[in-house]
Structure formats: C-alpha cells, structure tokens
C-alpha cells in the first residue's frame, strides 16, 4: 500500500453524540497518529437511525463512505441489499482470525459463512441504581435479584426518596432492546428465529403487564430520556446499555451502582446489543485494504481504551483478558458487571433485530403500555400483526439470497 495519495484517505461514519462521540474521535486520532499509511476522517451522524437513513441516500447517490458503524437493528437491512463487503479475505490479509474475537459477538453477524460486520461497540443492558438513595433507605448495596424482590421489598422503601423509583423508556430509548430480556425472564419471546411471532402469547403478555403495573402502582413512570432523569436524581433506577456507564459516572451527583437484570419467573434473561463496523462493498479494492487497516485497529487491542472510556465491552479476547483490563475492573467494578453478565446472555429475537422497523414497532407498543396504560394483550396482538406484515420483504430477500 502506498504511503501517500487519496487512496489512503478513509471516511468513517460514526453514530454517536456527546461523551461517546468525543471518545470515538479520540480513537480515530490515536489510529491516525499510530501510522502514516491511512488517514481516517470521522463524520458522526448522531444516531444509528440517522446514519441508516443517510447511508441509504448516499448509496443511491453513489457517494457513500468507506466505513460505517451499523447497529444491531440496521446492519441486516444493508446486508440484504448486498451493500456490505464480506470481510473474510480482508481479515486474512490483515492476519486477523475469527477466534481473536469474543465468540458470541463475532458469530452474530456471520451470514452464509461470511463475516459482514466486525464487532465494535458491544454491550448488554444492565440495572443502574442510585447507591446513595439505596443507602439512605437501608437497602443492601446491590440490585434486586428478582422483579418480585424489587416490587415487594425495594420499591416500597424507595418511594418518596425521589419522584420516580424506576424509569421506563419510551420508543425513542431502545426500550424494545431492554424489554427483550424481561420477556425472556417471564418465559416469553418476541419471535422464533424463523420469524414466527410470539410476542402476543401469554408469557410475553405477563411481562408487558409487569411494565404496566409498575406505572399504575406508582413505582415506575414512562420517560423519553430516563438516563438524564437518572443523572439528575429524579429517577432512582432504570435499565439501559452499559455504553452509558462512563457518562453516568461523570454526570451523576451521586454514587452510581450497576447490577445484573433482575430475574423473572422463568429465570434470567438478557441479550447482547450495540454495533459493529462494516466496509461498503462499492469501495474500490485499494480503499478496502485501507479501511480494513482501521477496522483491525478499532476492533483490536485498542478496545481497551474504548471500553475504559465508554463502558462498552472489549470485543477482542486478548483485550478482555489483558492485565490492563483486569486491573481496571478491580478499581472500576461497575464496568465489570456487563462482562460477568455476558455468559448468561443470548442472541436477540429476529422480530427486533432482523425485521425492518421491528425495534420501533415493539418500542411504540411498549410506549402504549407504559404511557397510555393500554393492556399488554391488546397491544402485543397489534404489534405481532405489524411485525408479520413487515417481515415479508425479509423473507423474500432471504429466499433470493438462497438463505430461506
């Protein structure tokens, strides 16, 4: 690869704002300073949704970037459209092996035996709580083991300590991602892998009624931005991505606690999430090699830097097991919660991750339950009907690709 010239200039579309956007820029700067062959320009598109919409337009106009950050609910759309370059040969040339990555993350974006997205900003939802409030009312310094314990023991003691005991996110806050684990903990699911919808079935309805009962009992409240409400002290606990951990610890005026998601009648439930990095297939070969050099760095051992400054998990096994990371976890136990929880996770249901707009359809359904107080049975039947309609183009595309 030549050391100079436009072929070594790579445009990277990220999907962050605020603290994580600043850290991503630092990561790009570290890469640019580490070598002279490739220079990456970061252009943050604010959200995963904004990036996906702009990428669709850029592809039509034939001016797409070389590297894109795609979330768990957006990468599949671009895979079906044959937008993403299979990475296996590029990985081989860069001396990167599939076994270098945390297995559960790597396998989630393999299609037809080809890797199309390298794991990057990977996470799980966790239980955030206000440790100062917990101490003040005499609760042990831990999250609730079960939802029953939270509702019957923790919440009554916390009532009155703040306007809201538990914040419930609306459709805009990835509530469908968080709720997925709750659904599993009640023995339900959004769907089967073959896109058969299950969210309307009794166990999922029971999980939905848990959310509705939290609001009706005064324990919980729907919020468009529960993270901000948590930082201000107006909300004492909520479920959200570990990705926000560093931001919470910097912004909150109290000691932040983290814990596993509480268990339900069927046990523990939690999914993985986040995003990865892809190379656009229309990128010229020489630029693909340059782009791969950045992917190798960003998803390599420097994920130690990325993880320690955000809360996302290291995606390389060597980084996760490194002495630097282990020492960090000893002094920052909140960051270790998601790593300890990871072996108990499972892949997401196809209804949310692989159906177009599935996340928003389920999220808006949850908003009807928490904000409007509608019965979960009615709402989830509507949601299942919408998902059944939205899945049809996916089934046709998979058939065309020979995967159905």
N, C-alpha and C positions, 0 to 999 in steps of 0.2 A: 504494500500500500504506500502510495506517495506521501511525503510528509507535508506537502503544501497543496493548495488548489481547492476549488469549490467542492470537489467530490468528497472532501473530508469535513464538510460543514453539515451537521445534522440538526434538524428541527425536531423538538420533542414537545408534544402537547401533554401537559400535566392536568390534574383535575382538583386542585386544592386552592383554598384561600386561607388567610390568617396564618397562624403559627406553622401549620404543616407546609404551607406554600413557601414560607421562609426557609424551612429546613430542606425542602426539596431543591430550592435554589442553591443552598449551601452544598448539597450533594453533587449537583451539576458542576458547581465551581470546583469542588475537590477533584472531580473527574478531569475537567479541563486542565487543571494545574498538574495532574499526575502524569501527563504525556503530551506529545506535540502532534500526533497524527490526526486526531479527531477533535473538533470543537463542537460542542452541543449548545444550542440555544433553547432555553426553556420558555415556553409560552403557556402559562396556566390558563385554563378555560373555566375556572371557578368551581364547577361541579361535574360529576360524571354525566349527568343528563345534558348539560350544556355542551360538553365535549362530544358526546354522541351525535347530537343534532348538528353541530358544526362540522364534524367529520363526514357525516352523510352529505352535506352540501359541498364540502371540499373535494370529496371523491367524484361527485358529479362534475365539478369544475376542473378536475384534474390538477389540483394544487394542494393535495394532502401532505401532511408532514411525513417524515420517515418513521418516527417512533410515536406511539400513542399509549396512554395509560387507560386501560379499559376495566371497568368494574365487573363484579360477578354477574350482574344482570344485563350487561351490554356487550360483552365480548362475543357471545354466541350469535347475535344478530349479524355481526360483521364476518364471523366465520361462515355462516350460511350463505352470505353474499360473496364468498371467496375473496374477501378483502385482505385477509391476514396471511402473511408468508409463513409456511411451515418452517420451524426453526431448527430441525434436527441436523441438517447438513451444516448450517452456520455454527451450531453448537459444537459439532465435531471439529470444524476448522479452528474454533476458538479453544479447543481442548476442554470443553465443559461436558460433564456427564449428567444424565438424569439423576443418578444416585447422589450427586452433590447436593441435591435439594431435599428439604423436608418432604417426605414421601406424600403425605396427604395433600399438600399444596400443589405439588407438581402434577399429580395424576388428575386433578380436577379439570384441567384444560387440555387434556390429550384427546384428540378425536381421530378416528380411523388410523390409530397407531402413530399419529404425528402430533408433536407439541406445537401449539399455536400461540400460547401466552406464557411467558415466564413469570412465576410468582414474584411479587414485589412488596406491595403494601398489604400484608395479610393480617387478619385479625379474627377475634371472636367477640361476641357481646359478653359483657361482664356486669356484675351488680356493683354500682357505685353507691357509696353511702357517706354521710356526714359523721365522721368519727366523734367530733365534739358534741354533737347532739346525742349520739348514742351514749356517750359517757355521762352526759348531764342527766339522762333519764334512767341510768343504771343498767343499760343493756351491755352484754358482753361485746368485746371488740371483734366482731365477725359479722358476716352476712347471715341471713336466716338460712337454715338448712333446707327448709321446705316452704312452699307457699302457705300451707296451714300455719306453720310457726310464725310467718311474717304477719298474717292477717289476725291471728288469735292472740299472739303474745307481743310481737314487736310493735305493730301499728298502734294498738291501744295506748301503749306507753309514750309513743311519739306524737300522738295527736295533741295539737296545741303548741308544740315546740316550733312549728313553722306553719305557714298557710297550707302546705301540701306535704303529706308524708311521702307519697310516691308519684313521680311524674310519668305520664303515659303519652308517648309521642304520637303526633298526627301523621298523616300520609306523607308529609314532606320530610320526615325524620327517619326514614328507613324502618318504620315500625314493623313492617312485614318481615324484615330480616330478624329483628329481635324476637318477635312473637313466634317465629318458627320453632324455636326451642321450647317455648311454653306449650305449644301444640303437641310436640313430641312427648313432653313430660306428662301430658294428660292422655297419652296413648293414641293421639290423632296424627294427621299429616295433611299437608296441602294437596299432595298428589303422589302417585306411583311414578317410578322412572319412565314408564311408557306413556305418561301424560294422562292417565286416568285420574280424574279429580276426586279428592277425598275430603276436602275442607268442609263440605256440607254434612259430613257424617257425625254421629253423636259425640264422639270423644273430642273432636275439634270444636264442636258447639260448646262443650263443657269448658274448654279453655277460653273460648270467647266470653262465656258468662263470667269467668273469673275476672276478666278485664272490666266487664260492665258492672259487676258487683263492687269492685274497688271504687268506682265513681259514685255509685248510688249510696255506698256506706260512708262516703266522705274520706276514705283513705287515699284515693287517687284522684287525679284530675288530668284531663287532656291538655296538652301543651304543644304549641308549634315549635318551641325551642326549649325542651326540658334541660338541655345541657347548660344554657345560660341561666335558667331558673335555678339549677343546682348550684352553680358557682356563686350566685347571689345569696344563697341560703334560703330561698323561698321554697325550694323542694329539697327534701332530706335524702331521697334515694331515687334512683332510676336505673334502667338498663340501657347500655349503649356500648359502642365499639371501644375496645382498648386503644384505638387510634387516638382518642381524645385525651388520654391519660396525662401526658406531659402538659397539655394545655390546661387541664383541670388543676393540676398541682401548682401551676404558675398563677392561675387566676383566682382560685378559691381563697377565701379569708379564713378557712378552717382546715383541719387535717382531713385529707381525703382517704377513704377506705375503699378497697376493692375486694370482691369475693366471687366465687362461682355463682352461676344462675341457680336459684332455688329449685329443688326437686318437686315433682308433682306426683299424683297417684301412680303413674307408670314409671317413676324413677327420674333419672336425669336426662335433660335434653339440651343440646347446644349445637349450633352449626358454625362453620368457618365462613369467612367473608373477606371483603376487601377487593383488591385489584391487582393487575399484573401489567407487564409491558409487552407490546407487540410491535412488529415491523410490518408496514404496509406492503402488500405484495407487489404493487406497481413501482416500488422503489427500484432504481437501477442496481445491478449486481454489486458494483463497487461501493455504492452507498449502503447497501445491505450489510456489507462487511464492516463498514464504519459504524453503522447503527448497532451491530452485534457487539462491537467492542464496548460500547456504552452499556448495553444490556448486561454484558458479562460483569462489568464493574458495579452497576447499580444493584444487581441481584447477587453480588458476590460477598466477599468478606466485609465490605464496607457497609453491609446491612447492620453491622454493629453500631456504627454511627447513626444510621437512620432509625434504628429501633430505640436507642437510648434517648434520642431527642424527640420522639413522637409517641411511642407506645406500641407501634406495630411490632410484630414478631420477626426475628431474623429468619429468612427463608432458606439460607444455606445451613446445612447441618454443622459444618465446621464453625460457622459464626455462632450458632446457637450453643454449641458445646465449648466455645472458647473460654479460656480463663478470664479474659476481659469481661465477657458477658456474665459469667458466673459470679465474679466479684461484684459486678453492677447489681445483679439480682439480690445479693446479700445486703447491700446498702439501700436498695430500692425495691422492697418486697412487693409493692403494688404492681410492678411491671412483670413479676413472675406469675401472677395469678392466671393470666391467659395461657402461658406456657404449660403450667400444671394442668389446666383445663383441656388443653389441646387433645390429649389421648382419648378423652371422653366424647369428642365431637364426632359428627357425621356429615357427609355431603348434603348440600341443600336439595330440597324438593324441586323437581323440574318446573312446577307451576310458577314458582317465583323466579328461578334463575334463568330458565330457558324459554319461557313463554313471553312474547312481546308485551310489554306493559304489565306483566304479571305482578311485579313489585307494587306498582301504583294501584292496580285493581284491588289487591289484597289490603294494601295500606289504607285506601279510601274506605274499604269495608270496615276496617278496624276503627277508623275515624267515626263512622256511623254508629258504632257500638259505644265508643268512649265519649264522643262529643254530643251525640244525639240520643243516646240511651236506647237504641233500637235492639231488639232481641237478636242474639247471635244466630239463632236458627234461620230466621228470615234473611238476615244479611248474608250469611255464608252460602245460602242457596243461590242468591243473586250473584255472588262472587263466582261460584262454581259455573254458573251459566255463562258468565262473561269470559271466564278462562277457557271454557270449552269452545267458544267462538274464536278467541284469539289464538288458540293453539293450532288451528287448521293450516295456516301458512307454514308453520314449522314442520308439521307432519309431511306436507307436500315437498318442502325443501329437502328434508332428510331422505325422502324417497328418491328425489332427483340425484342426491349425492350417493345413493346406494347404501344408506345407513338405516333404513327403515324396512 
